[in-house]
Amino acid sequence: MEGPRKQYDLWPETNLANPDLHADLLGRPALLVGGRFEQWTPAFDRVEEAGQLDGEHKKGRLIYLGYGYRGFPTSEATP
């Protein structure tokens, strides 16, 4: 998923660019917090909106359930 680098990007155990981690996650389900539905759908076989968590303080932050992780498509740079 594109965006600013996060702390998770600095550690091999949580960096989705790590090929070993990526391979271990393929086909797995995930609880997806925030973002937009259309941001998650390219990376999963199926995504379902699950609403908001009780007590969520950020208005509009939705939870999604992702099934069958495929990985995020890579962006190809244009010359």
Protein Blocks (a to p, Z undefined) as FASTA:
>chain_A
ZZdddfklmpmklmmklmklmmmmgopacddeejjfklmmmmpmbdcdebjaehiabghi
acdddehiabjadddddZZ
